[in-house]
Amino acid sequence: MSSQAKPIRYRRLARGTMAMIMRCSLWLGDDHLLSVKSTGYTEDYVRIYLKDLKGVVAQRTKTWMLLNILLGIVVALCSIGILKTNDIFSPGTIALGFICLPFLVGLLLNLVKGPTCKTNLLTPLGLVDIPALQRSRKVTRLIQELRPLIATHQGSMLRSELLASYDNQRTGSSTTPAPSPIP
Amino acid sequence: MTTAERSLFPVLCSSCHTPLPAALCNSGEAIRCPHCSTQLQIELFPAILRPLHEGGTVGLQVAEGEASCFYHPDKQAVKICSSCGRFVCSLCEIDLAGRCLCPVCLEQGRQTEQLSELVTKRTLHDSIALNTTLLPILIWPITLITAPIALYLALTAWRKPSSILPRTRIRIILALLFSVLQIIGWAALGIFLFQKWNS
Protein backbone atom coordinates (compact mmCIF):
# COMPACT_ATOMS: atom_id res chain seq x y z
CA MET A 1 0.00 0.00 0.00
CA SER A 2 1.84 3.04 -1.20
CA SER A 3 -0.62 5.78 -0.33
CA GLN A 4 -1.68 6.08 3.29
CA ALA A 5 -5.31 6.76 4.05
CA LYS A 6 -5.92 9.80 6.18
CA PRO A 7 -6.97 8.90 9.74
CA ILE A 8 -10.70 8.90 10.32
CA ARG A 9 -11.96 11.42 12.81
CA TYR A 10 -14.55 9.98 15.14
CA ARG A 11 -16.99 11.75 17.40
CA ARG A 12 -18.66 9.86 20.21
CA LEU A 13 -22.45 9.82 20.06
CA ALA A 14 -23.29 7.50 22.93
CA ARG A 15 -21.80 5.08 25.39
CA GLY A 16 -23.06 2.46 27.77
CA THR A 17 -22.25 -0.80 29.47
CA MET A 18 -23.10 -4.37 28.60
CA ALA A 19 -23.38 -7.21 31.12
CA MET A 20 -21.87 -4.88 33.76
CA ILE A 21 -18.29 -5.33 32.52
CA MET A 22 -18.24 -4.69 28.78
CA ARG A 23 -18.20 -1.11 27.64
CA CYS A 24 -19.82 -0.14 24.41
CA SER A 25 -19.96 3.09 22.49
CA LEU A 26 -21.23 4.53 19.24
CA TRP A 27 -19.06 6.86 17.17
CA LEU A 28 -19.71 8.93 14.09
CA GLY A 29 -17.08 8.97 11.35
CA ASP A 30 -17.08 10.87 8.06
CA ASP A 31 -19.41 8.47 6.30
CA HIS A 32 -20.20 5.75 8.79
CA LEU A 33 -21.26 4.87 12.31
CA LEU A 34 -18.87 2.78 14.39
CA SER A 35 -20.21 0.56 17.13
CA VAL A 36 -17.48 -0.44 19.58
CA LYS A 37 -17.58 -3.19 22.19
CA SER A 38 -14.67 -3.11 24.58
CA THR A 39 -13.53 -5.47 27.30
CA GLY A 40 -10.84 -3.03 28.41
CA TYR A 41 -8.16 -5.10 26.68
CA THR A 42 -9.72 -5.62 23.27
CA GLU A 43 -12.07 -3.65 21.09
CA ASP A 44 -14.48 -5.02 18.48
CA TYR A 45 -15.70 -2.73 15.75
CA VAL A 46 -18.82 -2.81 13.60
CA ARG A 47 -19.16 -0.21 10.85
CA ILE A 48 -22.49 0.85 9.43
CA TYR A 49 -22.11 3.07 6.40
CA LEU A 50 -24.58 5.92 6.18
CA LYS A 51 -25.30 5.20 2.53
CA ASP A 52 -26.45 1.69 3.52
CA LEU A 53 -28.37 2.57 6.67
CA LYS A 54 -32.02 1.67 6.13
CA GLY A 55 -33.44 2.70 9.45
CA VAL A 56 -33.37 2.78 13.24
CA VAL A 57 -35.63 0.59 15.37
CA ALA A 58 -35.78 1.10 19.12
CA GLN A 59 -37.91 -1.06 21.38
CA ARG A 60 -38.77 0.22 24.83
CA THR A 61 -37.74 -2.12 27.65
CA LYS A 62 -39.02 -2.44 31.19
CA THR A 63 -35.59 -1.92 32.79
CA TRP A 64 -36.27 1.76 33.51
CA MET A 65 -39.52 1.07 35.32
CA LEU A 66 -38.11 -1.90 37.24
CA LEU A 67 -35.07 0.11 38.35
CA ASN A 68 -37.31 2.97 39.43
CA ILE A 69 -39.48 0.60 41.47
CA LEU A 70 -36.51 -1.20 43.09
CA LEU A 71 -34.55 1.95 43.91
CA GLY A 72 -37.73 3.72 44.98
CA ILE A 73 -38.56 0.95 47.46
CA VAL A 74 -35.06 1.06 48.98
CA VAL A 75 -35.12 4.88 49.22
CA ALA A 76 -38.62 4.81 50.69
CA LEU A 77 -37.67 2.22 53.32
CA CYS A 78 -34.54 4.18 54.29
CA SER A 79 -36.55 7.42 54.43
CA ILE A 80 -39.15 5.82 56.69
CA GLY A 81 -36.35 4.54 58.92
CA ILE A 82 -34.76 8.00 59.12
CA LEU A 83 -38.05 9.79 59.74
CA LYS A 84 -39.15 7.36 62.46
CA THR A 85 -36.12 8.06 64.67
CA ASN A 86 -36.33 10.74 67.31
CA ASP A 87 -32.72 11.88 67.02
CA ILE A 88 -31.92 12.68 63.40
CA PHE A 89 -28.21 13.09 64.21
CA SER A 90 -27.77 9.73 65.88
CA PRO A 91 -25.04 7.46 64.39
CA GLY A 92 -27.65 4.94 63.25
CA THR A 93 -29.63 7.56 61.34
CA ILE A 94 -26.50 9.00 59.74
CA ALA A 95 -25.39 5.49 58.72
CA LEU A 96 -28.84 4.85 57.23
CA GLY A 97 -28.60 8.16 55.38
CA PHE A 98 -25.25 7.15 53.92
CA ILE A 99 -26.70 3.80 52.84
CA CYS A 100 -29.70 5.56 51.26
CA LEU A 101 -27.67 8.20 49.42
CA PRO A 102 -26.28 6.04 46.55
CA PHE A 103 -29.73 4.57 45.93
CA LEU A 104 -31.25 8.05 45.86
CA VAL A 105 -28.58 9.28 43.43
CA GLY A 106 -29.17 6.17 41.30
CA LEU A 107 -32.92 6.78 41.30
CA LEU A 108 -32.54 10.43 40.33
CA LEU A 109 -30.03 9.58 37.59
CA ASN A 110 -32.31 6.90 36.22
CA LEU A 111 -35.24 9.32 36.21
CA VAL A 112 -33.23 12.01 34.45
CA LYS A 113 -31.82 9.62 31.83
CA GLY A 114 -35.31 8.54 30.81
CA PRO A 115 -36.83 5.29 29.51
CA THR A 116 -34.57 2.43 28.44
CA CYS A 117 -34.70 0.74 25.08
CA LYS A 118 -33.03 -1.86 22.87
CA THR A 119 -31.82 -0.33 19.64
CA ASN A 120 -31.15 -1.95 16.29
CA LEU A 121 -29.98 -0.44 13.04
CA LEU A 122 -31.50 -1.76 9.82
CA THR A 123 -28.80 -2.53 7.28
CA PRO A 124 -28.84 -4.46 3.98
CA LEU A 125 -27.50 -7.47 5.92
CA GLY A 126 -30.17 -7.35 8.60
CA LEU A 127 -30.44 -5.90 12.08
CA VAL A 128 -27.33 -4.73 13.90
CA ASP A 129 -27.65 -4.44 17.64
CA ILE A 130 -26.30 -1.19 19.10
CA PRO A 131 -25.81 -1.78 22.82
CA ALA A 132 -24.55 1.77 23.37
CA LEU A 133 -28.00 3.15 22.70
CA GLN A 134 -29.89 2.10 25.79
CA ARG A 135 -32.02 5.20 26.35
CA SER A 136 -34.86 6.49 24.19
CA ARG A 137 -33.64 10.06 24.55
CA LYS A 138 -30.28 9.11 23.04
CA VAL A 139 -32.03 7.37 20.14
CA THR A 140 -34.13 10.47 19.43
CA ARG A 141 -30.99 12.60 19.53
CA LEU A 142 -29.19 10.18 17.20
CA ILE A 143 -32.06 10.22 14.70
CA GLN A 144 -32.09 14.02 14.69
CA GLU A 145 -28.34 14.05 14.15
CA LEU A 146 -28.51 11.44 11.40
CA ARG A 147 -31.26 13.03 9.31
CA PRO A 148 -29.10 15.68 7.56
CA LEU A 149 -26.23 13.20 7.12
CA ILE A 150 -28.54 10.60 5.62
CA ALA A 151 -29.97 13.24 3.28
CA THR A 152 -26.41 13.91 2.09
CA HIS A 153 -25.54 10.26 1.57
CA GLN A 154 -28.85 8.82 0.38
CA GLY A 155 -30.70 11.81 -0.99
CA SER A 156 -33.60 13.51 0.71
CA MET A 157 -37.21 12.37 0.46
CA LEU A 158 -40.37 13.71 1.97
CA ARG A 159 -41.73 11.61 4.83
CA SER A 160 -45.02 10.97 3.02
CA GLU A 161 -43.20 10.05 -0.20
CA LEU A 162 -40.84 7.67 1.58
CA LEU A 163 -43.56 5.95 3.57
CA ALA A 164 -45.87 5.62 0.55
CA SER A 165 -43.06 4.06 -1.50
CA TYR A 166 -42.17 1.76 1.37
CA ASP A 167 -45.76 0.64 1.80
CA ASN A 168 -46.07 0.01 -1.95
CA GLN A 169 -42.85 -2.00 -1.95
CA ARG A 170 -43.95 -4.01 1.07
CA THR A 171 -47.30 -4.86 -0.44
CA GLY A 172 -45.80 -5.54 -3.88
CA SER A 173 -47.35 -2.79 -5.98
CA SER A 174 -45.32 -0.48 -8.24
CA THR A 175 -42.96 1.90 -6.56
CA THR A 176 -40.73 4.83 -7.18
CA PRO A 177 -37.04 3.96 -6.95
CA ALA A 178 -34.93 5.28 -4.09
CA PRO A 179 -32.96 8.38 -4.91
CA SER A 180 -29.38 7.65 -5.79
CA PRO A 181 -26.77 8.93 -3.32
CA ILE A 182 -25.47 12.40 -3.96
CA PRO A 183 -21.86 12.12 -5.03
CA MET B 1 -41.03 -5.49 -9.79
CA THR B 2 -39.92 -9.04 -9.00
CA THR B 3 -39.94 -10.53 -5.54
CA ALA B 4 -36.14 -10.48 -5.47
CA GLU B 5 -36.13 -6.75 -6.08
CA ARG B 6 -38.29 -6.09 -3.07
CA SER B 7 -36.70 -5.18 0.20
CA LEU B 8 -36.16 -8.39 2.17
CA PHE B 9 -36.33 -6.51 5.42
CA PRO B 10 -39.76 -5.11 6.05
CA VAL B 11 -39.76 -3.44 9.43
CA LEU B 12 -40.99 -5.96 11.96
CA CYS B 13 -42.04 -5.41 15.53
CA SER B 14 -39.04 -6.38 17.68
CA SER B 15 -41.32 -8.20 20.07
CA CYS B 16 -43.99 -10.06 18.04
CA HIS B 17 -42.24 -9.91 14.62
CA THR B 18 -45.34 -8.64 12.86
CA PRO B 19 -44.72 -6.35 9.85
CA LEU B 20 -45.48 -2.80 10.85
CA PRO B 21 -47.47 -0.41 8.64
CA ALA B 22 -45.49 2.49 7.23
CA ALA B 23 -47.83 5.03 8.80
CA LEU B 24 -46.30 4.23 12.20
CA CYS B 25 -42.75 4.99 11.10
CA ASN B 26 -40.84 8.29 11.11
CA SER B 27 -43.28 9.92 13.53
CA GLY B 28 -40.41 11.17 15.69
CA GLU B 29 -41.93 9.66 18.82
CA ALA B 30 -42.64 6.27 20.34
CA ILE B 31 -45.54 4.34 18.82
CA ARG B 32 -47.27 1.14 19.88
CA CYS B 33 -47.28 -2.06 17.86
CA PRO B 34 -50.90 -2.71 16.77
CA HIS B 35 -50.55 -6.39 17.73
CA CYS B 36 -48.57 -6.58 20.97
CA SER B 37 -48.66 -2.94 22.14
CA THR B 38 -44.88 -2.85 22.55
CA GLN B 39 -43.58 0.71 22.45
CA LEU B 40 -41.34 1.27 19.44
CA GLN B 41 -39.53 4.14 17.84
CA ILE B 42 -38.91 3.64 14.13
CA GLU B 43 -37.13 5.86 11.68
CA LEU B 44 -36.75 4.76 8.07
CA PHE B 45 -34.31 6.18 5.56
CA PRO B 46 -34.49 6.21 1.73
CA ALA B 47 -32.09 3.22 1.52
CA ILE B 48 -34.98 1.00 2.68
CA LEU B 49 -36.38 1.30 -0.85
CA ARG B 50 -33.18 0.17 -2.52
CA PRO B 51 -33.21 -3.40 -3.89
CA LEU B 52 -30.83 -5.79 -2.19
CA HIS B 53 -28.88 -6.94 -5.20
CA GLU B 54 -27.83 -3.48 -6.31
CA GLY B 55 -24.15 -3.82 -7.09
CA GLY B 56 -21.46 -3.02 -9.61
CA THR B 57 -22.03 -3.45 -13.29
CA VAL B 58 -20.16 -6.07 -15.25
CA GLY B 59 -18.24 -3.44 -17.20
CA LEU B 60 -18.07 -2.41 -20.82
CA GLN B 61 -15.97 -4.24 -23.40
CA VAL B 62 -12.78 -2.39 -24.20
CA ALA B 63 -12.67 -0.68 -27.61
CA GLU B 64 -9.57 -0.01 -29.65
CA GLY B 65 -7.48 2.85 -28.27
CA GLU B 66 -9.10 2.68 -24.84
CA ALA B 67 -7.38 1.71 -21.62
CA SER B 68 -8.24 -1.74 -20.33
CA CYS B 69 -8.56 -3.13 -16.84
CA PHE B 70 -5.34 -4.63 -15.41
CA TYR B 71 -7.21 -7.70 -14.13
CA HIS B 72 -9.73 -8.02 -16.98
CA PRO B 73 -7.97 -7.06 -20.24
CA ASP B 74 -11.22 -7.29 -22.20
CA LYS B 75 -12.99 -4.75 -19.99
CA GLN B 76 -12.83 -0.99 -20.25
CA ALA B 77 -10.92 0.74 -17.44
CA VAL B 78 -13.02 3.27 -15.59
CA LYS B 79 -10.82 4.22 -12.65
CA ILE B 80 -7.26 4.17 -11.34
CA CYS B 81 -6.40 2.42 -8.09
CA SER B 82 -5.37 5.16 -5.66
CA SER B 83 -2.81 2.84 -4.08
CA CYS B 84 -0.98 1.06 -6.92
CA GLY B 85 -2.11 3.20 -9.87
CA ARG B 86 -3.42 0.28 -11.93
CA PHE B 87 -6.37 0.79 -14.27
CA VAL B 88 -9.44 -1.04 -13.04
CA CYS B 89 -12.83 -1.76 -14.56
CA SER B 90 -16.16 -1.15 -12.85
CA LEU B 91 -16.14 -4.74 -11.57
CA CYS B 92 -12.75 -4.37 -9.85
CA GLU B 93 -13.10 -0.88 -8.42
CA ILE B 94 -13.74 -0.89 -4.69
CA ASP B 95 -14.78 2.34 -3.10
CA LEU B 96 -13.39 2.64 0.40
CA ALA B 97 -13.86 5.88 2.30
CA GLY B 98 -13.74 7.96 -0.85
CA ARG B 99 -10.72 6.14 -2.31
CA CYS B 100 -10.74 3.73 -5.21
CA LEU B 101 -8.81 0.52 -4.55
CA CYS B 102 -8.20 -2.58 -6.61
CA PRO B 103 -8.91 -6.01 -5.02
CA VAL B 104 -5.20 -6.78 -4.54
CA CYS B 105 -4.48 -3.53 -2.68
CA LEU B 106 -7.58 -4.05 -0.59
CA GLU B 107 -6.42 -7.52 0.43
CA GLN B 108 -2.89 -6.27 1.17
CA GLY B 109 -4.29 -3.42 3.24
CA ARG B 110 -6.48 -5.83 5.18
CA GLN B 111 -3.63 -8.23 5.89
CA THR B 112 -1.19 -5.52 6.99
CA GLU B 113 -3.92 -3.61 8.88
CA GLN B 114 -2.95 -0.45 7.01
CA LEU B 115 -6.55 0.23 6.09
CA SER B 116 -8.18 1.25 9.32
CA GLU B 117 -11.58 1.02 7.58
CA LEU B 118 -11.21 -2.77 7.49
CA VAL B 119 -10.05 -3.32 11.06
CA THR B 120 -12.68 -5.19 13.08
CA LYS B 121 -10.69 -5.93 16.23
CA ARG B 122 -7.79 -4.36 18.08
CA THR B 123 -5.91 -5.37 21.20
CA LEU B 124 -5.25 -2.53 23.60
CA HIS B 125 -1.61 -3.24 24.43
CA ASP B 126 -1.30 0.00 26.41
CA SER B 127 -4.10 -1.02 28.80
CA ILE B 128 -2.55 -4.47 29.22
CA ALA B 129 0.83 -2.91 30.05
CA LEU B 130 -0.70 -0.46 32.52
CA ASN B 131 -2.73 -3.12 34.31
CA THR B 132 0.30 -5.43 34.44
CA THR B 133 2.06 -2.59 36.24
CA LEU B 134 -0.68 -1.49 38.61
CA LEU B 135 -2.77 -4.55 39.53
CA PRO B 136 0.13 -6.61 41.03
CA ILE B 137 0.69 -3.80 43.57
CA LEU B 138 -2.26 -5.33 45.46
CA ILE B 139 0.00 -8.34 46.12
CA TRP B 140 3.21 -6.32 46.03
CA PRO B 141 5.86 -9.11 46.29
CA ILE B 142 4.91 -10.37 42.83
CA THR B 143 5.91 -7.01 41.33
CA LEU B 144 9.44 -8.42 41.39
CA ILE B 145 8.34 -10.60 38.47
CA THR B 146 5.65 -8.43 36.91
CA ALA B 147 7.58 -5.12 36.80
CA PRO B 148 10.09 -6.28 34.13
CA ILE B 149 7.26 -7.94 32.20
CA ALA B 150 5.25 -4.70 32.35
CA LEU B 151 8.27 -2.70 31.20
CA TYR B 152 8.71 -5.04 28.23
CA LEU B 153 4.98 -4.83 27.40
CA ALA B 154 5.03 -1.03 27.62
CA LEU B 155 8.09 -0.79 25.38
CA THR B 156 6.62 -3.10 22.76
CA ALA B 157 3.17 -1.46 22.99
CA TRP B 158 4.67 1.85 21.86
CA ARG B 159 5.00 0.66 18.25
CA LYS B 160 2.02 -1.67 18.07
CA PRO B 161 -1.23 -0.41 16.54
CA SER B 162 -3.70 0.64 19.19
CA SER B 163 -7.37 1.57 19.10
CA ILE B 164 -8.68 3.24 15.95
CA LEU B 165 -10.54 5.66 18.21
CA PRO B 166 -8.95 8.83 19.58
CA ARG B 167 -6.51 7.67 22.28
CA THR B 168 -3.42 9.23 23.86
CA ARG B 169 -0.21 7.44 24.89
CA ILE B 170 -0.70 8.32 28.55
CA ARG B 171 -1.29 4.68 29.53
CA ILE B 172 2.03 3.58 28.01
CA ILE B 173 3.85 6.50 29.66
CA LEU B 174 2.32 5.64 33.05
CA ALA B 175 3.11 1.94 32.56
CA LEU B 176 6.73 2.79 31.73
CA LEU B 177 6.99 5.16 34.69
CA PHE B 178 5.50 2.80 37.28
CA SER B 179 7.34 -0.28 36.03
CA VAL B 180 10.67 1.59 36.09
CA LEU B 181 9.86 2.86 39.60
CA GLN B 182 9.06 -0.68 40.74
CA ILE B 183 12.33 -2.00 39.25
CA ILE B 184 14.27 0.84 40.91
CA GLY B 185 12.51 0.06 44.21
CA TRP B 186 13.44 -3.63 43.99
CA ALA B 187 17.01 -2.75 43.01
CA ALA B 188 17.30 -0.35 45.96
CA LEU B 189 15.90 -3.00 48.31
CA GLY B 190 18.36 -5.56 46.91
CA ILE B 191 21.32 -3.21 47.40
CA PHE B 192 20.15 -2.36 50.91
CA LEU B 193 19.77 -6.02 51.88
CA PHE B 194 23.12 -6.88 50.28
CA GLN B 195 24.90 -4.12 52.24
CA LYS B 196 23.16 -5.22 55.45
CA TRP B 197 24.21 -8.81 54.78
CA ASN B 198 27.85 -7.79 54.29
CA SER B 199 27.96 -5.62 57.37
Interface residues (C-beta under 8 A of the other chain):
Chain A: M1 S2 S3 Q4 A5 P7 I8 Y10 W27 D30 D31 L34 V36 S38 G40 Y41 T42 E43 D44 Y45 V46 R47 K51 D52 L53 K54 G55 V56 V57 A58 Q59 R60 C117 K118 N120 L122 P124 G126 L127 S136 V139 T140 I143 L146 I150 Q154 G155 S156 M157 R159 L162 L163 A164 S165 Y166 D167 Q169 R170 G172 S174 T175 T176 P177 A178 P179
Chain B: M1 T3 R6 S7 F9 P10 V11 S14 S15 P19 P21 A22 A23 C25 N26 G28 A30 T38 Q39 L40 Q41 I42 E43 L44 F45 P46 A47 I48 L49 R50 L52 S82 S83 C84 L96 A97 G98 R99 C105 Q108 G109 T112 Q114 L115 S116 E117 V119 T120 K121 R122 T123 L124 S127 I128 N131 S163 I164 L165 P166
